Amino acid sequence: MSSVLFQLDHNVAIITLNRPDKLNAFNREMALLLQQQLDECANLQEVRCVLITGAGKGFSAGQDLAEIVAPDGPTMAQILSEHYNPIIDKIRRMPKPVVAAVNGVAAGAGANIALCCDIVVAAETASFIQAFSRLGLIPDSGGTYFLPRLIGWQKASALAMLGDKIGAPEAERMGMIYKVISGDGFASATLQLAQQLAQMPTHGLALIKQALNQSLTNTYEQQLALEDKLQQEASGTDDFKEGVNAFLEKRAPVFSGR
């Protein structure tokens, strides 16, 4: 059985981390397979939204520590430069929305891979842990970049240093994630959200993502100029024409992603 599963459902690519007996902890095989699936999603026209989740009780427990101490295991430098950093980069550069459906514990790199996604939803029983400090490490996989921007400096500093376990309701309250989904319908509710995004003007969503990415480093003036440029591109799409026509004709729009 592959450590990463792929399924296409109504223009939604469902990527499932699949080492449930290890709480989907990452080893080299799983990291490289996830990168491969992300590349395929970026290139497949029929994929208009990506949904990442975990098999079993966890989203991902982060790095499989047994691999680190193995005599033939990858070095820490390899784990970052060849495993996690490319995953984060591929998610942020993905020209389509990426939803993280956190079904259980998300710890270490597993938490930060989830938090770099465009929209993060979590089951009520899910939790997030910056577990690095317990091993004498720093948050990687973009943790020191995204976390303070999501929840502020003080909260990010405390969670990174103390390694507190944060339940999904608290993560939602502090702005770490978009929404908690209660009850037994987590999988169906997250798929419905992803399918909603897939039916939207996805080229425009990609431009929103591009604008938000660059807003993290742009000046005010640079961001206004970028908005001007991207809005001109967005207004030239088939989806913009369809949206305007559907509004004037009082009907539901049918977007193509072009």
C-alpha positions as CSV (number, residue, x, y, z in Angstrom):
1,M,0.0,0.0,0.0
2,S,1.4,3.4,-1.0
3,S,2.2,5.9,1.8
4,V,0.4,8.6,-0.2
5,L,-3.0,7.9,-1.8
6,F,-4.5,9.9,-4.6
7,Q,-8.1,10.2,-5.7
8,L,-9.9,12.6,-8.1
9,D,-13.5,13.4,-7.2
10,H,-15.4,16.1,-9.2
11,N,-12.2,18.1,-10.0
12,V,-10.9,17.8,-6.4
13,A,-7.6,15.9,-5.9
14,I,-7.8,14.1,-2.6
15,I,-4.3,13.4,-1.3
16,T,-4.2,11.1,1.8
17,L,-1.1,10.7,3.9
18,N,-1.2,6.9,4.5
19,R,1.0,5.6,7.3
20,P,-1.8,5.3,9.9
21,D,0.1,2.9,12.1
22,K,2.7,5.7,12.5
23,L,0.1,8.5,12.8
24,N,1.3,9.4,9.2
25,A,4.7,10.4,10.4
26,F,6.9,11.4,7.4
27,N,9.7,9.2,6.1
28,R,11.6,9.9,2.9
29,E,9.3,7.8,0.7
30,M,6.2,9.6,1.9
31,A,7.8,13.1,1.5
32,L,8.9,12.4,-2.0
33,L,5.6,10.8,-3.0
34,L,3.7,13.9,-1.7
35,Q,5.9,16.1,-3.8
36,Q,5.2,14.0,-6.8
37,Q,1.4,14.2,-6.2
38,L,1.6,18.0,-5.7
39,D,3.4,18.3,-9.0
40,E,0.8,16.2,-10.8
41,C,-2.0,18.3,-9.3
42,A,-0.4,21.5,-10.5
43,N,-0.2,20.2,-14.0
44,L,-3.5,18.4,-14.4
45,Q,-6.2,20.7,-15.9
46,E,-9.0,18.6,-14.4
47,V,-7.7,19.3,-10.9
48,R,-9.2,22.6,-9.7
49,C,-8.7,22.1,-5.9
50,V,-6.4,20.0,-3.7
51,L,-7.5,18.4,-0.4
52,I,-4.8,17.0,1.9
53,T,-5.8,14.8,4.8
54,G,-4.5,11.8,6.8
55,A,-5.6,8.2,7.1
56,G,-6.7,6.8,10.4
57,K,-6.6,8.8,13.6
58,G,-3.9,11.4,12.7
59,F,-3.2,14.0,10.1
60,S,0.6,13.7,10.6
61,A,2.8,13.3,13.6
62,G,5.7,15.0,11.8
63,Q,9.0,13.4,11.1
64,D,9.5,9.7,11.7
65,L,12.3,9.8,14.3
66,A,13.3,6.2,13.7
67,E,14.4,7.3,10.2
68,I,16.7,10.0,11.7
69,V,18.6,7.6,14.0
70,A,18.8,4.9,11.4
71,P,22.5,4.4,10.2
72,D,21.4,4.8,6.6
73,G,18.8,7.5,7.3
74,P,18.8,11.0,5.7
75,T,20.6,13.8,7.5
76,M,18.7,16.8,8.9
77,A,20.0,18.9,6.0
78,Q,18.5,16.4,3.5
79,I,15.2,16.2,5.4
80,L,14.7,20.0,5.2
81,S,16.2,20.7,1.7
82,E,14.8,17.5,0.0
83,H,11.7,16.7,2.0
84,Y,9.9,19.5,3.8
85,N,11.0,22.7,2.1
86,P,10.0,21.5,-1.4
87,I,6.6,20.4,0.0
88,I,5.9,23.9,1.5
89,D,7.1,25.6,-1.7
90,K,4.9,23.4,-3.9
91,I,1.8,24.1,-1.8
92,R,2.4,27.9,-1.8
93,R,3.1,28.0,-5.5
94,M,0.2,25.7,-6.4
95,P,-2.0,27.7,-8.9
96,K,-5.1,26.2,-7.2
97,P,-6.5,26.3,-3.7
98,V,-5.2,23.8,-1.3
99,V,-7.3,22.7,1.7
100,A,-5.9,20.9,4.7
101,A,-8.4,18.6,6.4
102,V,-6.8,18.0,9.8
103,N,-8.6,14.8,11.0
104,G,-6.4,14.2,14.1
105,V,-3.1,15.2,15.6
106,A,-0.9,17.5,13.5
107,A,2.5,17.7,15.2
108,G,5.9,19.2,14.2
109,A,6.3,19.3,10.4
110,G,2.8,17.8,10.1
111,A,1.3,20.8,11.8
112,N,3.3,23.3,9.7
113,I,2.5,21.6,6.4
114,A,-1.2,21.9,7.3
115,L,-0.8,25.6,8.4
116,C,0.8,26.6,5.1
117,C,-2.3,25.5,3.2
118,D,-4.8,28.1,1.9
119,I,-7.7,26.9,4.1
120,V,-7.3,24.7,7.2
121,V,-10.3,22.9,8.6
122,A,-10.1,20.5,11.5
123,A,-12.2,17.9,13.3
124,E,-13.3,18.9,16.8
125,T,-10.9,16.3,18.2
126,A,-7.9,17.4,16.2
127,S,-4.9,19.1,17.8
128,F,-1.8,21.0,16.8
129,I,1.6,20.8,18.5
130,Q,4.9,22.6,17.7
131,A,6.8,19.6,19.1
132,F,10.3,20.7,18.0
133,S,11.4,22.3,21.3
134,R,10.9,19.1,23.1
135,L,13.8,17.7,21.1
136,G,15.9,20.8,21.2
137,L,15.0,21.8,17.7
138,I,13.4,24.8,16.1
139,P,10.1,24.8,14.2
140,D,10.8,24.1,10.5
141,S,8.6,23.5,7.4
142,G,7.8,27.2,7.5
143,G,6.7,27.2,11.1
144,T,8.6,30.3,12.1
145,Y,7.3,32.1,9.0
146,F,3.6,31.2,9.0
147,L,2.8,30.8,12.7
148,P,3.5,34.4,13.9
149,R,1.6,35.8,10.8
150,L,-1.4,33.6,11.7
151,I,-1.6,34.2,15.5
152,G,0.8,37.0,16.4
153,W,4.3,37.1,17.8
154,Q,3.5,36.4,21.5
155,K,1.3,33.3,20.9
156,A,3.7,32.0,18.2
157,S,6.7,32.4,20.5
158,A,5.0,30.7,23.4
159,L,3.8,27.8,21.3
160,A,7.2,27.3,19.6
161,M,9.1,27.4,22.9
162,L,6.6,25.5,25.2
163,G,5.3,23.0,22.7
164,D,1.8,23.3,24.1
165,K,-0.9,21.0,22.6
166,I,-3.6,23.2,21.1
167,G,-7.1,21.7,20.5
168,A,-8.9,22.5,17.3
169,P,-11.5,24.8,19.0
170,E,-8.7,26.9,20.5
171,A,-6.8,26.9,17.2
172,E,-9.9,28.4,15.5
173,R,-10.4,31.0,18.3
174,M,-6.8,32.3,17.9
175,G,-7.0,32.4,14.1
176,M,-4.6,29.5,13.5
177,I,-7.2,27.7,11.4
178,Y,-10.3,28.6,9.4
179,K,-13.0,26.4,11.0
180,V,-13.7,23.4,13.2
181,I,-16.1,20.9,11.8
182,S,-18.0,19.0,14.5
183,G,-19.7,15.7,14.4
184,D,-19.2,12.6,12.3
185,G,-19.5,14.2,8.9
186,F,-15.9,15.6,8.8
187,A,-14.8,13.9,5.6
188,S,-18.0,14.7,3.7
189,A,-18.0,18.3,4.9
190,T,-14.4,18.9,3.9
191,L,-14.9,17.4,0.5
192,Q,-18.0,19.6,0.1
193,L,-15.8,22.7,0.9
194,A,-13.2,21.5,-1.6
195,Q,-15.8,20.9,-4.3
196,Q,-17.2,24.4,-3.7
197,L,-13.8,25.9,-4.4
198,A,-13.3,23.7,-7.4
199,Q,-16.5,25.1,-9.0
200,M,-15.4,28.7,-8.4
201,P,-13.4,30.8,-10.9
202,T,-10.2,29.0,-10.0
203,H,-7.9,31.2,-12.1
204,G,-9.1,34.1,-10.0
205,L,-8.5,32.1,-6.8
206,A,-4.9,31.5,-8.0
207,L,-4.4,35.2,-8.4
208,I,-5.8,35.8,-4.9
209,K,-3.2,33.3,-3.7
210,Q,-0.4,35.1,-5.6
211,A,-1.4,38.4,-4.1
212,L,-1.5,37.1,-0.6
213,N,1.8,35.4,-1.0
214,Q,3.5,38.6,-2.1
215,S,1.7,40.7,0.5
216,L,3.9,39.0,3.1
217,T,7.0,40.9,1.9
218,N,5.7,43.7,-0.3
219,T,5.4,47.4,0.7
220,Y,2.1,49.1,0.7
221,E,2.9,50.7,-2.7
222,Q,4.2,47.5,-4.2
223,Q,1.0,45.7,-3.1
224,L,-1.3,48.3,-4.7
225,A,0.7,48.0,-8.0
226,L,0.4,44.2,-7.8
227,E,-3.3,44.4,-7.2
228,D,-3.6,46.6,-10.3
229,K,-1.6,44.1,-12.4
230,L,-3.5,41.0,-11.2
231,Q,-6.9,42.7,-11.4
232,Q,-6.3,43.5,-15.0
233,E,-5.4,39.8,-15.6
234,A,-8.5,38.6,-13.7
235,S,-10.8,40.9,-15.6
236,G,-9.6,39.4,-18.9
237,T,-10.6,35.9,-18.0
238,D,-13.5,33.8,-19.3
239,D,-14.7,33.4,-15.7
240,F,-15.0,37.1,-15.2
241,K,-17.2,37.4,-18.3
242,E,-19.3,34.4,-17.2
243,G,-19.7,35.9,-13.7
244,V,-20.9,39.3,-15.0
245,N,-23.2,37.7,-17.6
246,A,-24.7,35.3,-15.0
247,F,-25.3,38.2,-12.6
248,L,-27.1,40.3,-15.3
249,E,-29.1,37.3,-16.5
250,K,-30.0,36.3,-12.9
251,R,-28.7,32.7,-13.2
252,A,-26.1,30.6,-11.5
253,P,-22.6,31.0,-13.1
254,V,-20.8,28.0,-14.6
255,F,-17.1,28.7,-14.3
256,S,-14.4,26.9,-16.3
257,G,-11.2,28.0,-14.4
258,R,-10.0,30.0,-17.5
